[in-house]
């Protein structure tokens, strides 16, 4: 059974600026979801389940999918569950819907991802935890006074939750360090990575100026009335010369991975309505496109950035496709070096033979087909959301460009990769968008 993405939207991606942003992960999901459901009111009543990706659910909402479903007004009887596959969480939600619907279990699901990385917690360090435990478990007043006296100011030094979460405990490497490994192994020059980062910002700025993201992005409204209409991490004035002055973040002083050629820490949410061919025909819908195939792969956590190569190659092989048969590529930009390493891996005879079991190099990807409207370096990378965003944007971009076949793929912390083969519908014009006025949207916040 064919599976279609009927419609979808996302919030603007808001760059974390050293303090909690105006929206929690659930807030983001609710605002995006309400906009999408409003413009699909008839379909909304037929949704059977909600699946939401989230890399770091907060303690206040350990199952954001269910909380969001209730707050969006889908009713007490609406099941909702949250998936976590690190950077692949949003794509996992889409893949779960794809497999359920293909098997005939469901006809219409609401899926997506949400993340508010600016709300990542500060944790107590181990010494502080031990001190609190001693104080709380002592029984006599004297022993409690003695336990309290052991306090040290060093116990106030917090553990940064996001830094801990982005470190692989198996290989004891941060995600940026794994990008440094790929940079070294594939001999990627700093100037190459910086040039790629500049291109990401340039392409996103162009897409915003041309209005190419308007159908995809719905505004956010904060509690104090501030309106957020666009992704705010884009730097149109970026140049290779400016980026070359930044210091390495992960491997000082000789590393190449900097804040300028890495994805940004960001908040954002994305939703899609995914439905069966039967459902689409029954309701006379004009879907964005079809999910034709998907794949998950795994490799050494130290080289997690090559995950897209391992996930996409089997998709191409079983569908009889080459790299040049794909009209549009969305390869999540965790790091510029990581994206460039994937491109070089597909061009390598040795890698393709030894690691992918092919007869030789798969070939080169036309850079004019890759991340045509920018990516996570300029947009940001809300971990639980990005996998859903690249699927949605690939479909919107293919429709705009009159293209047929696309790939959405990403690397995943822990040494995994995910990929999806997409096909745009025949319609060449943008979908009609019947949004309520901004004032009416604001009232629903």
C-alpha positions, 0 to 999 in steps of 0.5 A: 500500500502506498503511503503519502505525506498529505501536508506538513508544517514547522515552526521557525527554528530559533537559535539558543542564546545562552538562556531558556527560550520562550517555548518548551518542546511541547509549546513548540509542538502545540503551536505548529500542530494547531496551525496544521490542524486548522488548515486540515480541519476535516482530516484532523477529525480522522487522525488515529494516533500521534507519534512525536520524536523528541531527543530530550523530553523534559521532566515536565512532559516525559511523553510530549506526544500525548501532552501535545495531542491533548493541548491541541484538542485532539481529545482524551481518546487520542493515543500519543507516544514519543520516540527517541533515536537521538538525531533520528527521532523525528525521522523515526516518527515518520518511519513508524507511520510509514510502516504502520500504514503500509502494513494496513494497521492505520490510515491517517497519523499525525507525526513529527518532531520537537526539541527545545535545546535551550531548555536543556537542564543543568545537572548536579555534579556527582559530588553535589549528588553525594552530598545531598544524599548524605544530608538527607539520609542522616538520622541524628541532628549531630550527624546531619550537621556534620554532613552539612559541614562537608559542603564545598563551593565546587559542588555548585559547578553544574554539569551542562546537560546538552554537552553530556547528551552530545557525548558518546559514552561508548567511545567517549567522544563528543559529536564534534570530535567525531567530525574531527576524525572524519576531517582527518581521515578524508583530508577535508580542508578547513577552507572547504568546510567554511565555504560549505557553511557560507553556502548554507547561509547564502542558500537559506537567506535566498529561500527566505527572501524569495518566500520559498519557505512561506508554505512550510513555516508558520509563525510562533507567538510567545506569551508576551505577544512577540511574533517569530516568523523566520528561522533566526540563525541565518547569517547572510553576511558570512564569508570564508574570511570571517569564518576562518578567524573562529577558533576550533571548539572540540580539538584545540588548538589544531582542530578544524570544527568551529561554531561557524561550520557546525549546526546551531543549537536550536529550538523548533518543531515540525509536523506531518499528516501521513496517510494511506493511498486509500485515505487519500483517494477517499478524501480527494486529497492532493498530497505533497508526496509519497514515502517510497522506502526507508532504511536505518543503518549503524556503524562505529560511533566514532564515525557516526557522521558517515551514517547517511552513506550506510543508510542511503546506499541500500535504498538506492541498490534495491530500487535500482537507482544511482546517485544521479537519479535523485533529483534533490538531496536533503542531507542534514548538516550536523557538521560541514566536515561530516557532509563533505566526508559523506560525499567523498565516501561515495566517490571512493572506490576503496570505501564503497568496495570495503564498507558498502560491498559495491563493485566500485565508487557510487559516484558524485552528488551534484552540489546544486541538488544538495541542501538547495535551501540551506541546512542545519548550519544556517537553520539549526539542528533541534535534535528531535525535529531535524529528521522530520524537517528534512523529509518535509522540506524535501517534498516542498522543494521538489514540488516547487522545482518540479522534481520527482525523486528525493532523498532525506538522510541524516547521521545519528549520534551513537553511530547510526544513519537514517534515510528515506526515498521520496517521490513528489506528486505530479502537481507542480504548483504549491498547495493552497494554504488557508491559514487563519489571520495571525491575530486568530492564531495568536488567540489559540496560544 
